[in-house]
């Protein structure tokens, strides 16, 4: 029911949903604590490394997901959608 229904008079079945990715990411740049005066500028920023990794998936300016994660919608899904719209109009 959480994927959407047109009415509460019949049971609706969802047969496809958008994908989801869940991950736990850890960025380590040092094996021990170092004073910033000794390592500043030499040690990369963990945040910047993570941002670069995330940018490989999503453009942070537009929110667009990288083309490698896009898929074509199967033709039968279009037919199902049109059939549903027609059924709703009756």
N, C-alpha and C positions, 0 to 999 in steps of 0.2 A: 504494500500500500504506500510505502514512502517514495516510490518512484513515480507516482502520479496515477490518478484514475479520472475517468470522465464522469462517472456517476457511482452511486452506492447500490445500484440495483442488480449488478452482476459482478462476478469475480474477474479481475483483470490480472493478466500474467505479464511480467516483464521478461523479455527474452534477450535483452542486451542492455548493458549500461556502459557509461564511460569508464575507462580504466583508472586505477588508482595505484600510486606507488608510495610505500611506506619504508623508511630507512632510518637507521641510527648511524650517524656519521661522526667520526672522531678525527680531528686533524691534530697530529702531534708534530711539532717542529723542533723540540729539544728533548733530550733524555733527562736533563736535570736543570734546576733553576740557575739562571745566569743574570747578573746585575745588568740593567738596561744600558749602562754606560759601556759595558763590555760587548754587548751583542746587538745594540740598536743599529738598524740599517743592514746588518749582516743576516739576521734571522728573519725569514719571511713572516708576514702577518698571517696567522691561522684564518682570520676572517676573510682576507683577500683570497686565500687558497680555496676556501669553501665557496666564496662567491664565484670564482672562476669555474669550479666544478658544477655549481648550480646553473651557471650561464650556458653550459653545454646542453642543458635540458630546456631551460626557459629563458627567453630574453627578458631581462629585468626591467627594461624600459617599456616594452609593449605588452608583456605577458604572453607573447606567442610561444607556443611549444615547438621545439625543434622538429623539422620535417621528418626525421627518422622515427618519431613517435606517432606520426599520423598514419591512418589506414583508410582505405577506400571503403565506403559503405556498400555492403553486398546488395545487388539489385533486388533480391527478394524482400529486403527491409523496406525499400521504397514502395514496393507493391503493398506490403502490410500497412504502411502508413496511409497510402491512398485509400485502401479498403476501410481503414478505421475512420478516416475523415468522411467517406461516403456513408458509413453506418451511422455516424453521429448526426449527419444531416437528415436522416429519415425520421 
